[in-house]
């Protein structure tokens, strides 16, 4: 082959390579929930093509993993060629960057939403070098609690039943429970799937017991506040499910469709002046849901936690020290 032909071939191959080898650059700012930079952590960025195509050096579906160390300012700069080598008209519609720190013992990890790469020039993806913030929650003071994923039934409509959060059962004679922490009552009618108008009432037996919602922390396995608030508790929650005959499923009204997270206080004891002497705090993560006003109505508390120490407002649970020893397989609570 002549030198001229060799040069032309190499130039063609170089053009084909560069035309399909755009770079991406993203700057990550890693800090804890108090705003302090997290230094020395290992960042892990997984690059996943929108239309997975195997490529050299990938894991077989066109994705690849890039790692690096966060600097002393809590900054990690990711820069890499992110698309596989291809020729012809084959193209990739975009990439997703999944990122987090490599598992460490001193932080809770979560799942931040991916960053999307969808536009590019001949040599790089746009936007070029955006800044993304990754907030980590330190593991500070996890404690043993009673924690369960509850799926049970309310025996009969209209009757009120007390539930013992520590034992994990209805109070006697309907179960093995000893202390009524929360009261549940379902009312209304549910003659069929197409004719249902049911309500669930959640209340409490003691003055100053109560419940309030909280907005979960995002991108962390530990989603609740670290401590329960001292006020703002309401004595009653109600939920409704209704579907009238002839209504389409999109026209239903169902509070179960919007799960809410809660903090509660129970077993409240007050003095003669009405001041709290003793109370237990806890939380419900994943919401409360129920079926309809029928016998053996299904009741679900996705995850609930009870701190057994009186007046201790700590809500940071240690999954390795669950005090609920009789949890059924599949109902284990693994989130703090």
N, C-alpha and C positions, 0 to 999 in steps of 0.2 A: 504494500500500500504506500502510495506517495505521501510525502510530508504534508502536502496541501490537503489531501483527503483525510489524513489523520487529524489535522487541525480542525477541519470542518466537522468531523464526527465528534471530536471532543467538545467543540463549541455547541453543537446540537444537544449533546448529553447534558452539558452544563446548563443550557437554557431550560431543558426539560426538567432538570432537578430543581433549579432555583424558582421556576414558575410554579412549582408545587411544593415548595418548602418554606412557607412563611414562618416567621418567628412570632412568638407572643411574649409579652412582658407585663407582669403584674407585680405591684409592690404591696406586700402584706404588712399591716401594723398589728402586732400581737400584744395584748395587754390583759390584765386581770379586771375583774368587775369593779375594782376601786381605782382604775385608771393607771396602775403601775405597769410599766413595760415588762413583758415576760422575755427574759434573755436566755439563750442557750438551749431553747427548745428545738426539737427537730421538726421542721415543716415537712408535710407530705402532700404533694399535689398530684392528683390522678387526672390525666388528660384523656377524655373519652370522646371519640368522634361521633358526630350526629348520625352518621351512616357508617357503622363499624366495618372497616376493611382491614384485613390482616396486613401487617407491614413488618419489615425486618426490625428486630429488637423489641417488638411489642409482645403482649401476652396472648396474641392470637385473635383478638377482636379489634385490633387497631388502637387500643389504649396503651398508655405507658405511665409509669410512676416516676416522678422527680422528687428528690428529697434535698434538704439543705438545712442549715443551722440559723436560727434567729440571732441577730447581732445584739450588742449591748444596749441598743436603743429600742429593742423590740421590733426590728424591721427585718424582713426577709424579701429579697427581690428574686422573683421567679422569671427566668428567661430561657426559652427553649424553642427549638423547631418542633412544632406540635403535630404536623401532618405527615403521613407516610409518603414514601417515594412512589410516584405513579407516572404513567405516560398516557398519552392519548387524551380522550375527552373525559375520562373519569374524574369526578370532583367530589369533594366532601362539603355538605351543606353547612357545617359548623362544628364547634367543639364545646364541650362542657368541662370546666375545671372544678373538680371536687377537692376540697382542701381542709386540712386540720393539722394539729400537731400530732406527732407520733405519741401513742399512749404513754402517759407518765403517771407516777403514783401520787402526785400532788395537785392534780387538776381533774375536774370532771370534764369529760369530752362530750361533744354533741355532734350534730350534723348540719353545718351551715348550708344554706341553699347554694347550688352550683353557680359559678360565674359563666356566662355564655359568651362565646366568641362566634360571631355570625358574619362579620364584614372583614374584608382584607384587601390590601393592595397586592402588588406583584411580589412583595418581599416580607410583609408583616401583617399581623392581624390588628384590627382596630376595635375598640379604642386601644391606643398604645399606652402602656404603663398606667392603668388606673390604680387608685389606692383602695384597698379593701381592708376593713377592720375585722379582726377576729378577737372576740372577748371571751376569756376563759374564767371559770369560777373555781377558785382554790378549794381543795378539801380542807376544811378547818376544824369542825368539831362534830363528826358523825356519831350518833348515839344509837343504842338499841331501842327499838320500838316494836309495838304490835302492828304488823303490816300484812294486809290480805288483799287479794283480788276477789271481791265478793260477787257471787251469782247465786241468788236464792229465790224463794217465792214468798209472797204475802198470802197467808192462808185463806182469808175471806175478805171480800169487799165490805166497806163501811166500818169494820172493826179496826181499832187502833192497836198496834203491836210495838212493843219495846224491843230494841236490839242492843245487845251487849257487845261493844266494840272490842273489848279485851278477850272475851271468850269466843266471839265470832259467831253468835247464834242468838235466836230469839230468847227472851226470858221465859222461864217456866210459866205455864205448862206447855208452851209451844216449842220449847227448845231447852238448851242447857244453860242459857244465860242467867246471870244473877243480878245484874244492875242494868236498868234501862238507861242507856246513854242517849239514843235517838228514837223518836216515835215516828212510825210510818202508818199512813192510812190511805187507801185507794177508794175513790167513790166514783159514781157516774154509771154509765151503761156501756156495754160492749157486746152487743148481740151477734155481731159478725165483723169480719175485717172491713166491710163497707159501711158499717153502722156502729161507730165507736165515738163516745164522748166521755173520756175518763180523766180524772185528776188524781195526782199524787200529792199528799200533804206530808211535809217533813217538819216536825216540831220537836220540842225538848221538854223534859219533865221538870226542870228546875229554873227558878228565876235567875236571870243573868246567864244561863246557858245560851248558846246561839251559834250562828254561822254567817260567814261572809265570803264573797268571791275574791279571787285574786287573778291578776294577769300573769301568765307564766313567763318566765325568762326564756328567750329563744336561744337555739343553738347550743343547748347544754342539757346533759342528762339530769342535772339538778335544777328543776324548774321553779320551785316555790321560793318565797321569801325565806331567809335564814331563821327568822324569829316570828312568832305569831304576834299580831297587834294586840294592844290592851283594850281597845274599844272598837266600836263599829259592828258589833255582832247583832244579827237579827234573829228573833225567836221563831220565824216561820219561813218556809219555802214552799211554793206550789208549782207543780208541773202539769201540763195539759196535753192530751193527745185527742184529736178529733178528726173524724172523717164521716161526712154525711152521705146517705145513699145517693148515688149518681155522681159524686165528686171523683175527679181524676186524682191519681196519686200526687200530682204536682200541686193540687189544691189543698192537700192535708195541712193541718196545723199540728206541729209536733215539737215540743220543747226538747225532746231527746235528740233532735238533729243538731243541736248546738251545745255540745258538752262544755261545761264550765268547771273550773277548779275552785275548791273551797278550803277555807280554814275554819275550824270549829273549836269551841270550848264546851266541855261537859263536866258533869259531876261537881258543879259549882256549889260551894258552901259559903254562906255569908254570915256576918255577925249581926248583932242587934241593930246596928246602924245601917245595915245594907251593904257593907263593904265586903269585898271578896276575901275570904280567908284561905280557901283552897280550891283549885280548879285543875283540870287536865286539858291539854291542848292537842290538836291533831290536824290532819288535812286529808282532803279527798282530791285525787288527781285523775282526770279523765271523765269526770262528770257523774251524774246520777241519772239512771234511766229506768223505765218501767214499761210493762205491757199494757193491759187494759183492766177495767173493773170486772174481773172474772175471778172465780176461785183459783188459787195458786197462781196469782199474777206474778210474772217474772219481775224481779228487782235486781238491778246491777249497780254496784259501786266499783268502778274499774280498779282503782287502787285506793285503799284508805290506810292511814297511819295514825296510831295513838301513842303519844309520849306518856309513859306511865308515871313520870316523876311529877308530883304536885307542884304547880306554879312555875314549872320550867317551860319556857316558850320556844325552846329550840326545836326546829322542824327539819334538821339535817339528819336523815336516817342513814344508818350503816346497814346495807343489805346483807352483810356477813353476820350480823347479830340480830336476826329477827326473833323476837320473843314469842311469836305465834308458832309454836312447834308442831301444830296439827294441820298446817296448810296442805291442801291437796295438791298433787302433782298437776302442773299446769296453771295453778293459781299463785305461784311464787311471785313475790315482788322484788324486782331487781333494780329499780330506779331509786335513787336516794330521796 
